[in-house]
Amino acid sequence: MAALDSTRSHASHAGFGAIFARAFSVLAAWNERRATRAALSRLSDRELDDIGLSRGDIDLVARQI
């Protein structure tokens, strides 16, 4: 009689989950940078100055998130 060992995990399923999680993480980080850049771009020069930024700082700040 043959026995089936179902206690082993399959590497292909674990790999797919890790790939999906990484892709989701990259997409979420990109979206957060995009939203930050858009929000800061909507501020006036005066408002940016109030928080210690200039227009040239927006991309740098967005990349640090």
MMTF fields as JSON, N, C-alpha, C and O atoms, coordinates in Angstrom:
{
  "mmtfVersion": "1.0.0",
  "mmtfProducer": "UNKNOWN",
  "numBonds": 259,
  "numAtoms": 260,
  "numGroups": 65,
  "numChains": 1,
  "numModels": 1,
  "chainsPerModel": [1],
  "groupsPerChain": [65],
  "chainIdList": ["A"],
  "bondAtomList": [4, 2, 8, 6, 12, 10, 16, 14, 20, 18, 24, 22, 28, 26, 32, 30, 36, 34, 40, 38, 44, 42, 48, 46, 52, 50, 56, 54, 60, 58, 64, 62, 68, 66, 72, 70, 76, 74, 80, 78, 84, 82, 88, 86, 92, 90, 96, 94, 100, 98, 104, 102, 108, 106, 112, 110, 116, 114, 120, 118, 124, 122, 128, 126, 132, 130, 136, 134, 140, 138, 144, 142, 148, 146, 152, 150, 156, 154, 160, 158, 164, 162, 168, 166, 172, 170, 176, 174, 180, 178, 184, 182, 188, 186, 192, 190, 196, 194, 200, 198, 204, 202, 208, 206, 212, 210, 216, 214, 220, 218, 224, 222, 228, 226, 232, 230, 236, 234, 240, 238, 244, 242, 248, 246, 252, 250, 256, 254],
  "bondOrderList": [1, 1, 1, 1, 1, 1, 1, 1, 1, 1, 1, 1, 1, 1, 1, 1, 1, 1, 1, 1, 1, 1, 1, 1, 1, 1, 1, 1, 1, 1, 1, 1, 1, 1, 1, 1, 1, 1, 1, 1, 1, 1, 1, 1, 1, 1, 1, 1, 1, 1, 1, 1, 1, 1, 1, 1, 1, 1, 1, 1, 1, 1, 1, 1],
  "groupList": [{"groupName": "MET", "atomNameList": ["N", "CA", "C", "O"], "elementList": ["N", "C", "C", "O"], "formalChargeList": [0, 0, 0, 0], "bondAtomList": [1, 0, 2, 1, 3, 2], "bondOrderList": [1, 1, 2], "singleLetterCode": "M", "chemCompType": "L-PEPTIDE LINKING"}, {"groupName": "ALA", "atomNameList": ["N", "CA", "C", "O"], "elementList": ["N", "C", "C", "O"], "formalChargeList": [0, 0, 0, 0], "bondAtomList": [1, 0, 2, 1, 3, 2], "bondOrderList": [1, 1, 2], "singleLetterCode": "A", "chemCompType": "L-PEPTIDE LINKING"}, {"groupName": "LEU", "atomNameList": ["N", "CA", "C", "O"], "elementList": ["N", "C", "C", "O"], "formalChargeList": [0, 0, 0, 0], "bondAtomList": [1, 0, 2, 1, 3, 2], "bondOrderList": [1, 1, 2], "singleLetterCode": "L", "chemCompType": "L-PEPTIDE LINKING"}, {"groupName": "ASP", "atomNameList": ["N", "CA", "C", "O"], "elementList": ["N", "C", "C", "O"], "formalChargeList": [0, 0, 0, 0], "bondAtomList": [1, 0, 2, 1, 3, 2], "bondOrderList": [1, 1, 2], "singleLetterCode": "D", "chemCompType": "L-PEPTIDE LINKING"}, {"groupName": "SER", "atomNameList": ["N", "CA", "C", "O"], "elementList": ["N", "C", "C", "O"], "formalChargeList": [0, 0, 0, 0], "bondAtomList": [1, 0, 2, 1, 3, 2], "bondOrderList": [1, 1, 2], "singleLetterCode": "S", "chemCompType": "L-PEPTIDE LINKING"}, {"groupName": "THR", "atomNameList": ["N", "CA", "C", "O"], "elementList": ["N", "C", "C", "O"], "formalChargeList": [0, 0, 0, 0], "bondAtomList": [1, 0, 2, 1, 3, 2], "bondOrderList": [1, 1, 2], "singleLetterCode": "T", "chemCompType": "L-PEPTIDE LINKING"}, {"groupName": "ARG", "atomNameList": ["N", "CA", "C", "O"], "elementList": ["N", "C", "C", "O"], "formalChargeList": [0, 0, 0, 0], "bondAtomList": [1, 0, 2, 1, 3, 2], "bondOrderList": [1, 1, 2], "singleLetterCode": "R", "chemCompType": "L-PEPTIDE LINKING"}, {"groupName": "HIS", "atomNameList": ["N", "CA", "C", "O"], "elementList": ["N", "C", "C", "O"], "formalChargeList": [0, 0, 0, 0], "bondAtomList": [1, 0, 2, 1, 3, 2], "bondOrderList": [1, 1, 2], "singleLetterCode": "H", "chemCompType": "L-PEPTIDE LINKING"}, {"groupName": "GLY", "atomNameList": ["N", "CA", "C", "O"], "elementList": ["N", "C", "C", "O"], "formalChargeList": [0, 0, 0, 0], "bondAtomList": [1, 0, 2, 1, 3, 2], "bondOrderList": [1, 1, 2], "singleLetterCode": "G", "chemCompType": "PEPTIDE LINKING"}, {"groupName": "PHE", "atomNameList": ["N", "CA", "C", "O"], "elementList": ["N", "C", "C", "O"], "formalChargeList": [0, 0, 0, 0], "bondAtomList": [1, 0, 2, 1, 3, 2], "bondOrderList": [1, 1, 2], "singleLetterCode": "F", "chemCompType": "L-PEPTIDE LINKING"}, {"groupName": "ILE", "atomNameList": ["N", "CA", "C", "O"], "elementList": ["N", "C", "C", "O"], "formalChargeList": [0, 0, 0, 0], "bondAtomList": [1, 0, 2, 1, 3, 2], "bondOrderList": [1, 1, 2], "singleLetterCode": "I", "chemCompType": "L-PEPTIDE LINKING"}, {"groupName": "VAL", "atomNameList": ["N", "CA", "C", "O"], "elementList": ["N", "C", "C", "O"], "formalChargeList": [0, 0, 0, 0], "bondAtomList": [1, 0, 2, 1, 3, 2], "bondOrderList": [1, 1, 2], "singleLetterCode": "V", "chemCompType": "L-PEPTIDE LINKING"}, {"groupName": "TRP", "atomNameList": ["N", "CA", "C", "O"], "elementList": ["N", "C", "C", "O"], "formalChargeList": [0, 0, 0, 0], "bondAtomList": [1, 0, 2, 1, 3, 2], "bondOrderList": [1, 1, 2], "singleLetterCode": "W", "chemCompType": "L-PEPTIDE LINKING"}, {"groupName": "ASN", "atomNameList": ["N", "CA", "C", "O"], "elementList": ["N", "C", "C", "O"], "formalChargeList": [0, 0, 0, 0], "bondAtomList": [1, 0, 2, 1, 3, 2], "bondOrderList": [1, 1, 2], "singleLetterCode": "N", "chemCompType": "L-PEPTIDE LINKING"}, {"groupName": "GLU", "atomNameList": ["N", "CA", "C", "O"], "elementList": ["N", "C", "C", "O"], "formalChargeList": [0, 0, 0, 0], "bondAtomList": [1, 0, 2, 1, 3, 2], "bondOrderList": [1, 1, 2], "singleLetterCode": "E", "chemCompType": "L-PEPTIDE LINKING"}, {"groupName": "GLN", "atomNameList": ["N", "CA", "C", "O"], "elementList": ["N", "C", "C", "O"], "formalChargeList": [0, 0, 0, 0], "bondAtomList": [1, 0, 2, 1, 3, 2], "bondOrderList": [1, 1, 2], "singleLetterCode": "Q", "chemCompType": "L-PEPTIDE LINKING"}],
  "groupTypeList": [0, 1, 1, 2, 3, 4, 5, 6, 4, 7, 1, 4, 7, 1, 8, 9, 8, 1, 10, 9, 1, 6, 1, 9, 4, 11, 2, 1, 1, 12, 13, 14, 6, 6, 1, 5, 6, 1, 1, 2, 4, 6, 2, 4, 3, 6, 14, 2, 3, 3, 10, 8, 2, 4, 6, 8, 3, 10, 3, 2, 11, 1, 6, 15, 10],
  "groupIdList": [1, 2, 3, 4, 5, 6, 7, 8, 9, 10, 11, 12, 13, 14, 15, 16, 17, 18, 19, 20, 21, 22, 23, 24, 25, 26, 27, 28, 29, 30, 31, 32, 33, 34, 35, 36, 37, 38, 39, 40, 41, 42, 43, 44, 45, 46, 47, 48, 49, 50, 51, 52, 53, 54, 55, 56, 57, 58, 59, 60, 61, 62, 63, 64, 65],
  "secStructList": [7, 7, 7, 7, 7, 7, 7, 1, 7, 7, 2, 2, 2, 2, 2, 2, 2, 2, 2, 2, 2, 2, 2, 2, 2, 2, 2, 2, 2, 2, 2, 2, 2, 2, 2, 2, 2, 2, 2, 2, 2, 2, 1, 7, 2, 2, 2, 2, 2, 2, 6, 6, 7, 7, 4, 4, 4, 2, 2, 2, 2, 2, 2, 6, 7],
  "xCoordList": [0.839, 0.0, 0.902, 1.882, 0.578, 1.362, 0.879, -0.308, 1.814, 1.465, 1.823, 2.805, 1.042, 1.272, 1.728, 1.038, 2.875, 3.411, 2.97, 3.471, 2.046, 1.515, 2.074, 1.546, 3.125, 3.684, 4.772, 5.188, 5.239, 6.283, 5.666, 4.608, 6.328, 5.862, 6.505, 7.591, 5.834, 6.339, 7.019, 6.418, 8.239, 9.02, 8.393, 8.506, 7.731, 7.161, 6.04, 5.891, 5.252, 4.187, 4.765, 4.287, 5.773, 6.401, 7.077, 7.037, 7.692, 8.345, 7.354, 7.628, 6.203, 5.179, 4.672, 4.477, 4.458, 3.99, 5.005, 4.64, 6.28, 7.337, 7.429, 7.626, 7.289, 7.335, 6.148, 6.301, 4.973, 3.772, 3.923, 3.58, 4.429, 4.615, 5.611, 5.394, 6.694, 7.7, 7.12, 7.361, 6.358, 5.748, 4.762, 4.719, 3.985, 3.042, 3.781, 3.359, 4.872, 5.667, 6.244, 6.203, 6.775, 7.342, 6.246, 6.459, 5.091, 3.975, 3.486, 3.198, 3.389, 2.938, 3.937, 3.53, 5.23, 6.25, 6.195, 6.295, 6.036, 5.927, 4.711, 4.799, 3.591, 2.378, 2.529, 2.04, 3.192, 3.421, 4.292, 4.016, 5.341, 6.189, 5.409, 5.567, 4.57, 3.759, 2.798, 2.675, 2.118, 1.162, 1.862, 1.343, 3.019, 3.784, 4.206, 4.061, 4.73, 5.154, 3.973, 4.11, 2.82, 1.632, 1.154, 0.8, 1.14, 0.678, 1.601, 1.135, 2.901, 3.842, 3.789, 3.968, 3.549, 3.483, 2.28, 2.308, 1.22, 0.022, 0.207, -0.571, 1.215, 1.444, 2.029, 2.733, 1.729, 2.307, 3.753, 4.186, 4.49, 5.879, 5.943, 6.861, 4.987, 4.934, 4.727, 5.393, 3.803, 3.54, 4.753, 5.077, 5.413, 6.63, 7.703, 8.402, 7.825, 8.811, 8.492, 9.398, 7.214, 6.802, 7.267, 7.541, 7.358, 7.807, 9.276, 9.779, 9.951, 11.392, 11.794, 12.882, 10.924, 11.229, 11.13, 10.542, 11.717, 11.552, 11.072, 11.049, 10.698, 10.226, 11.28, 10.943, 12.529, 13.607, 13.782, 14.427, 13.227, 13.354, 12.301, 12.441, 11.266, 10.13, 10.565, 10.204, 11.322, 11.742, 12.627, 12.513, 13.507, 14.386, 13.583, 13.843, 12.615, 11.781, 10.974, 10.863, 10.416, 9.606, 10.454, 9.963, 11.71, 12.573, 12.949, 13.247, 12.931, 13.325, 12.218, 12.452, 11.041, 9.913, 9.917, 9.044],
  "yCoordList": [-1.154, 0.0, 1.241, 1.295, 2.221, 3.451, 4.477, 4.554, 5.253, 6.304, 7.66, 7.789, 8.637, 9.99, 10.864, 10.979, 11.468, 12.356, 13.779, 14.39, 14.298, 15.642, 16.676, 17.784, 16.33, 17.262, 18.138, 19.105, 17.833, 18.646, 19.867, 19.777, 20.992, 22.179, 22.192, 21.651, 22.798, 22.882, 24.226, 25.271, 24.204, 25.437, 26.372, 27.592, 25.812, 26.671, 27.543, 28.69, 27.019, 27.825, 28.902, 30.036, 28.556, 29.541, 30.63, 31.805, 30.245, 31.214, 32.179, 33.375, 31.664, 32.514, 33.522, 34.691, 33.09, 33.999, 35.093, 36.253, 34.725, 35.711, 36.705, 37.9, 36.223, 37.104, 38.066, 39.261, 37.539, 38.375, 39.429, 40.592, 39.033, 39.975, 41.065, 42.237, 40.691, 41.673, 42.636, 43.842, 42.104, 42.952, 43.936, 45.108, 43.464, 44.329, 45.409, 46.566, 45.045, 45.999, 47.086, 48.267, 46.694, 47.656, 48.595, 49.803, 48.044, 48.852, 49.823, 50.981, 49.371, 50.233, 51.37, 52.507, 51.075, 52.11, 53.14, 54.341, 52.676, 53.593, 54.51, 55.713, 53.948, 54.735, 55.762, 56.886, 55.388, 56.321, 57.494, 58.641, 57.212, 58.293, 59.191, 60.412, 58.592, 59.351, 60.271, 61.444, 59.76, 60.552, 61.683, 62.797, 61.4, 62.432, 63.535, 64.717, 63.152, 64.137, 65.004, 66.219, 64.381, 65.125, 66.083, 67.224, 65.634, 66.483, 67.68, 68.805, 67.44, 68.545, 69.505, 70.711, 68.992, 69.851, 70.782, 71.861, 70.369, 71.21, 72.379, 73.332, 72.322, 73.395, 74.623, 74.511, 75.778, 77.014, 77.121, 76.396, 78.04, 78.269, 78.709, 78.329, 79.493, 79.959, 78.776, 78.677, 77.889, 76.725, 75.798, 75.257, 75.625, 74.808, 75.444, 74.752, 76.768, 77.472, 77.318, 77.222, 77.295, 77.123, 75.787, 75.689, 74.767, 73.458, 73.205, 72.094, 74.251, 74.159, 73.494, 72.926, 73.556, 72.945, 73.974, 75.042, 73.632, 74.416, 73.457, 72.242, 74.001, 73.142, 72.1, 70.97, 72.481, 71.561, 70.406, 69.413, 70.516, 69.462, 68.364, 67.302, 68.598, 67.672, 66.271, 65.291, 66.16, 64.83, 64.125, 62.917, 64.884, 64.297, 63.765, 62.664, 64.537, 64.101, 62.87, 61.93, 62.86, 61.727, 60.457, 59.368, 60.576, 59.399, 58.807, 57.617, 59.646, 59.173, 58.406, 57.81, 58.408, 57.713, 56.257, 55.505],
  "zCoordList": [0.0, 0.0, 0.0, 0.743, -0.818, -0.931, 0.083, 0.4, 0.578, 1.536, 0.939, 0.207, 1.248, 0.743, 1.899, 2.912, 1.745, 2.786, 2.467, 1.524, 3.241, 2.979, 3.953, 4.048, 4.669, 5.644, 5.053, 5.691, 3.872, 3.247, 2.576, 1.954, 2.706, 1.986, 0.603, 0.396, -0.299, -1.666, -1.857, -1.61, -2.286, -2.447, -3.473, -3.348, -4.488, -5.521, -4.967, -5.387, -4.034, -3.444, -2.529, -2.525, -1.769, -0.893, -1.723, -1.358, -2.83, -3.706, -4.323, -4.432, -4.727, -5.323, -4.302, -4.633, -3.078, -2.025, -1.75, -1.557, -1.733, -1.485, -2.64, -2.419, -3.848, -5.02, -4.987, -5.24, -4.676, -4.594, -3.502, -3.712, -2.345, -1.238, -1.621, -1.313, -2.285, -2.705, -3.744, -3.678, -4.7, -5.726, -5.085, -5.461, -4.132, -3.433, -2.658, -2.648, -2.016, -1.244, -2.145, -1.8, -3.287, -4.238, -4.755, -4.859, -5.074, -5.569, -4.496, -4.798, -3.263, -2.169, -1.926, -1.687, -1.985, -1.784, -2.908, -2.656, -4.146, -5.287, -5.114, -5.36, -4.696, -4.536, -3.412, -3.529, -2.346, -1.234, -1.689, -1.341, -2.464, -2.988, -3.94, -3.915, -4.779, -5.728, -4.99, -5.343, -3.975, -3.215, -2.453, -2.38, -1.895, -1.185, -2.135, -1.825, -3.294, -4.293, -4.729, -4.869, -4.942, -5.377, -4.289, -4.584, -3.041, -1.944, -1.746, -1.564, -1.781, -1.619, -2.804, -2.63, -3.987, -5.178, -5.14, -5.732, -4.443, -4.34, -3.37, -3.407, -2.513, -1.558, -2.251, -3.255, -1.706, -2.238, -1.77, -0.875, -2.391, -1.976, -0.515, 0.211, -0.096, 1.296, 2.252, 3.282, 1.9, 2.753, 2.818, 3.875, 1.683, 1.675, 2.556, 3.296, 2.468, 3.296, 4.782, 5.61, 5.112, 6.512, 7.089, 8.285, 6.252, 6.745, 6.41, 6.569, 5.944, 5.717, 4.421, 4.328, 3.407, 2.113, 1.001, 1.168, -0.135, -1.355, -2.444, -2.244, -3.573, -4.675, -5.064, -5.418, -4.997, -5.363, -4.391, -4.726, -3.208, -2.202, -2.34, -1.734, -3.113, -3.166, -3.599, -2.947, -4.671, -5.133, -4.115, -3.911, -3.479, -2.462, -1.282, -0.796, -0.825, 0.295, -0.102, 0.685, -1.295, -1.742, -1.845, -1.545, -2.263, -2.376, -1.016, -0.912, 0.026, 1.353, 2.05, 3.102, 1.498, 2.13, 1.754, 2.188]
}
